[in-house]
Amino acid sequence: MLFASQVLYRLIEGAFFAQRGLSFMFLESKITEAILMQSIKNDIPVLPIHDSFITTQKNEPWLKDTMKAEYQKLLSFEPLIH
Protein backbone atom coordinates (compact mmCIF):
# COMPACT_ATOMS: atom_id res chain seq x y z
CA MET A 1 0.00 0.00 0.00
CA LEU A 2 2.73 2.50 0.93
CA PHE A 3 4.78 1.61 -2.13
CA ALA A 4 1.69 2.09 -4.33
CA SER A 5 1.17 5.55 -2.83
CA GLN A 6 4.78 6.49 -3.47
CA VAL A 7 4.52 5.35 -7.08
CA LEU A 8 1.25 7.19 -7.67
CA TYR A 9 2.41 10.41 -6.01
CA ARG A 10 5.94 10.87 -7.36
CA LEU A 11 5.68 14.65 -7.02
CA ILE A 12 5.37 14.43 -3.24
CA GLU A 13 7.44 11.30 -2.69
CA GLY A 14 10.07 13.30 -0.81
CA ALA A 15 7.48 14.30 1.77
CA PHE A 16 6.94 10.70 2.94
CA PHE A 17 8.57 10.14 6.38
CA ALA A 18 9.79 13.77 6.45
CA GLN A 19 8.03 14.66 9.73
CA ARG A 20 6.27 17.60 8.07
CA GLY A 21 3.02 16.57 9.69
CA LEU A 22 4.46 17.50 13.08
CA SER A 23 5.21 21.02 11.83
CA PHE A 24 1.66 21.39 10.53
CA MET A 25 0.20 20.11 13.81
CA PHE A 26 2.32 22.64 15.73
CA LEU A 27 1.12 25.51 13.52
CA GLU A 28 -2.48 24.38 13.99
CA SER A 29 -1.98 24.32 17.77
CA LYS A 30 -0.59 27.88 17.74
CA ILE A 31 -3.59 29.12 15.73
CA THR A 32 -6.00 27.30 18.06
CA GLU A 33 -4.30 28.77 21.12
CA ALA A 34 -4.53 32.30 19.70
CA ILE A 35 -8.23 31.86 18.89
CA LEU A 36 -8.96 30.56 22.38
CA MET A 37 -7.01 33.41 23.98
CA GLN A 38 -9.06 35.91 21.97
CA SER A 39 -12.28 34.18 23.02
CA ILE A 40 -11.27 34.42 26.69
CA LYS A 41 -10.29 38.07 26.28
CA ASN A 42 -13.68 38.82 24.67
CA ASP A 43 -15.69 36.55 27.02
CA ILE A 44 -17.01 34.49 24.09
CA PRO A 45 -17.64 30.76 24.60
CA VAL A 46 -15.61 28.67 22.12
CA LEU A 47 -15.03 24.95 22.30
CA PRO A 48 -12.23 23.43 20.15
CA ILE A 49 -12.93 19.97 18.77
CA HIS A 50 -10.12 18.41 16.71
CA ASP A 51 -9.75 20.81 13.76
CA SER A 52 -13.03 22.68 14.36
CA PHE A 53 -14.63 25.08 16.81
CA ILE A 54 -18.08 25.33 18.36
CA THR A 55 -19.62 28.57 19.54
CA THR A 56 -23.07 30.11 19.80
CA GLN A 57 -24.85 31.04 16.59
CA LYS A 58 -24.67 34.70 17.64
CA ASN A 59 -20.85 34.50 17.88
CA GLU A 60 -20.27 32.61 14.63
CA PRO A 61 -19.28 35.74 12.62
CA TRP A 62 -16.84 36.76 15.37
CA LEU A 63 -15.31 33.27 15.39
CA LYS A 64 -14.88 33.15 11.61
CA ASP A 65 -13.25 36.60 11.59
CA THR A 66 -10.96 35.64 14.46
CA MET A 67 -9.99 32.34 12.81
CA LYS A 68 -9.05 34.17 9.62
CA ALA A 69 -7.15 36.89 11.47
CA GLU A 70 -5.10 34.51 13.63
CA TYR A 71 -4.33 32.24 10.65
CA GLN A 72 -3.20 35.24 8.61
CA LYS A 73 -1.04 36.57 11.48
CA LEU A 74 0.85 33.31 11.69
CA LEU A 75 1.02 32.24 8.03
CA SER A 76 0.87 35.61 6.22
CA PHE A 77 -2.00 34.74 3.88
CA GLU A 78 -5.77 34.55 4.16
CA PRO A 79 -7.28 31.08 4.56
CA LEU A 80 -10.39 29.69 2.90
CA ILE A 81 -12.97 28.88 5.56
CA HIS A 82 -16.25 27.17 4.71
N, C-alpha and C positions, 0 to 999 in steps of 0.2 A: 504494500500500500504506500509506504513512504517513498520507495523508489519510483513508483508510478507517478506520484505527485511531483517529484523532482524532475522527471522526464517531461511531464506535461507543462511545468512552469519553469522552464529554463531561464526566463528573464529574472526570476526572483530566487533562483537556486542558491545564491550566495547568502540569502537571508535565513535559510534553514540552520538551526542550531547556533544562531548568532547572538542570542540573548536580547534581541531588540524588543521582544515582548515585555521584558522587565522595565525597559526605559519607558515604553508606552503606558504601562501600569502606573509607574511613578508619576508621570505627567498627569494622568487621569486623577490620581490621588491628590495632587497639588491643586487642580482645578476644583475638585470636590470640596477640599478643605476651604478654599477661598469662598466658594458659594455658601457653605455652611457658616463661615464667619460673618459674611454679609447678612445672612438670615438672622443670626443672633443679634447683630448690631441693630438691625431694623425690626426686631421682635416679630419675625414672620416664621410661622411653622413650616419647616421643610424636613422631609424624611428621605435620606438617600437609600436607594435599593439597587444594588449592583451598579449598573451604568445608567440609572434613571433617578428621578426625584419625584416625590409626591408633595403636593401642597394643596391649599384650598383653591377652589375655582377662582375666587376673588384675587388670589395672589399669583395666578398663573402668568399673567403678563410680566409681573415683576421678576418672577423666576426665570422666564425665558430671556429677558433682557440681561439679568445678572449672569446667567450661564454664558451668553454670548460675550459679555464684557470680560468676564474672568478668563475665558478661553482665549480671547483676543489679546489680553494682557500677557499671557504666558507664551502663546505661540505666534503672535504678531500677524494673524489673519483671522477673518471672520468665519465662524463655522456655519454649516448648514444644520438647522435644527428643525425637525418635523414635529 
